[in-house]
Amino acid sequence: MDLFVQTLVNGLLQSGLYALVASGLALAVGVVGIVNFAHGEYLMIGAFLAWAGSAFLGVDPLLSLPVIAVAVFAIGALTYRVSIRHVLLAPELNQMLLTFGLGILLQNLALMLLGGNTRTVTTPYQASSMQLGDLSVGGPKALAFGLAALLLGALYVVLYRTTLGRQMRAVAQNRRGAQLIGINVDRVYLIAFGVSCALAAVAGVLVSVLLFASPTVGLVFALKAFAIIVMAGLGNLTGVLWASVLLGVSEALVQTYVPGGGGWSDAVFFLMIFGTLVLRSYRGAR
Amino acid sequence: MKTLLMTGVLLALSGAGAVKVGVLLPLSGAGSVSGQAAKNGYQLALDEINKAGGVLGKPLELEFADDGSAPAKAVPEFVKLVTVEKVDFMAGGVSSATSIAISGPAKQYNTFMAWIGAAAVPVEDAFADHPYFFHYHPWSYYNFEAILGYFKYLKTYKKAKNIAIAYEDGPFGSAGIDATVDAFKKAGFNVVMTEKFKTGSGNFGPLVSKAKAAKPDILYWVGYDTDALPLATEIKQQNLQLGLLYGTPPSWPVGFEKNSLSDNVAGLSLWLSTSPNKDSRTFVAAYKKKYGTVTDEYFAPLAYVNLKTLAAAINRAGTTDKAKVAAEMAKTNVSTPFGQLTFSPSLKTKYQGFKAGNWLHFQYLGDARVPVFPIKFAQKPMVYGK
């Protein structure tokens, strides 16, 4: 019984990281309407900035988190200005190829500038945990989960309780209609894409504390984020948290209870994408 | 215009006839720490070789390529080096998965391979019938022989009885895992857990929970440097009580020794910079002079030895003819930072360099890797947690 409960806790904690990455991707898909294949690379930038702050300036990654979020927001906004903006009306295939190429470019830039080595961050709370009887709750992962819930809540408030949020929803529903009623669509897209990248960077900071920074660190999380937004429904922010929990817990259960389950963990999210798409098409057919 | 043309012709001629060695390494991805270390070793050897007159009277040329630690990238890079760059010899090779992937093209082009890494047995199978395959790194069964020796010592003197095994699901971790379990059982250990994981995923929560339920004395993990910190973190967070956490990644994360989570973590290395061996001291001094720092990654001296012995064999052969160079390479008998290097048959390949007797077991103690076994090489007593 202890192992089962610990497995659920492990899955729940892992889902916090997944939710943080997926929330940004959901925002990009939901508002800007673009599937950003370079999303994991903004996570990588966040992880490297956290590592650099810690290694060269001695700044704790969690303290540098707001600065990193703002910096990556600016990088995201710049990316939007110089590239994304020009393909918004282009066919979806062009958009996907652009973001795919952008991802390769950023990854290779990191390789050229920083090399391929794994960089780790040392913090006093890295291995902190709360012990509840025999149960163990990892500190940084619990923080990631709390932060994910908080940020998703904040995003929800922004989207449904502020003028900017109403503008975002209007643009997401009908770009031309939003333009006709005087909304600066370009500005809304820029903010949404920048925030999306900043959210990936926030996840990156936590990834640097929990795991490492490397040019390819974003790939694993980006793939899982795609699975989550497919499960949640493309662009559905409110569904991101439960879809992340579902993925995290499913992975943990498979890893614990299926023989050789560690090797199957990647299959779990492909299976979930497959299952969701089949179920949706079945429902649609009815 | 004429001057320009002449200069161009002279420049082209100066490189003409120079021996070219292609070096395929994981400069990015999961094996990049080993790959970068090896690259440094190759460049140091190249400097020394060319300073001493080069190869066949011309400066030796190296063509580096990044296999990205991925078979899909390794194959086109290998083919490019052989067919476009037209290298005379191939060196490098760290990952088993990429080495298996290139075994097909290597046989197709009958490439001369002076290979430093790739310890998994499927690589040995893949190159069993290759006439020009010189393998420097011990095969995994030699590694395991050394590990079993250490664990038997822990069983006798520290009462270590229960072993949990965590292994990555690629060829590096998975190949021969059944034989590993059998060998532990045969040696009188209880294998209380055998669990796969995805390298680089960093998700060790469920694995550590399972290990905690199994109550092992030793957790033996076979993975890459990217797994070291996440695993150590999870063990600490879940308060898993171990006698020893023992890992065999080809390299360790940069700066891992500075992190308190590395304390008492043990591992296997072919070489450490503190080795008293004379050739090792010479290598460390030369490395420090060139790079201003010291490395503990054994792929640096391994690459250094690899290129030096290859260059020496070509010079002795007096030609780049593969058969003649292979005949000279087979006669290699030199002292190296790892001890004496000679080539003799392994279970399946004809030319195997280092074997079981070259391994050292170390522990991270006080921000450094310290040899703790075999006892005659131990610089500090080992720390056993139970």
Interface residues (C-beta under 8 A of the other chain):
Chain A: D2 L3 Q6 T7 N10 G11 L13 Q14 A55 L111 G115 G116 N117 T118 R119 T120 T122 Q126 A127 S128 S129 Q131 S136 G138 G139 K141 V207 L210 L211 F212 S214 P215 T216 V217 V220 E251 A252 Q255 T256 G260 G261 G262 G263 S265 D266
Chain B: P26 L27 S28 G29 S32 V33 G35 Q36 D66 A166 D169 E195 K196 F197 K198 G200 S201 G202 N203 G205 P206 L207 S209 K210 K212 A213 D225 T226 L229 P230 A232 T233 E234 K236 Q237 Q238 N239 P253 V254 G255 F256 K258 N259 S260 L261
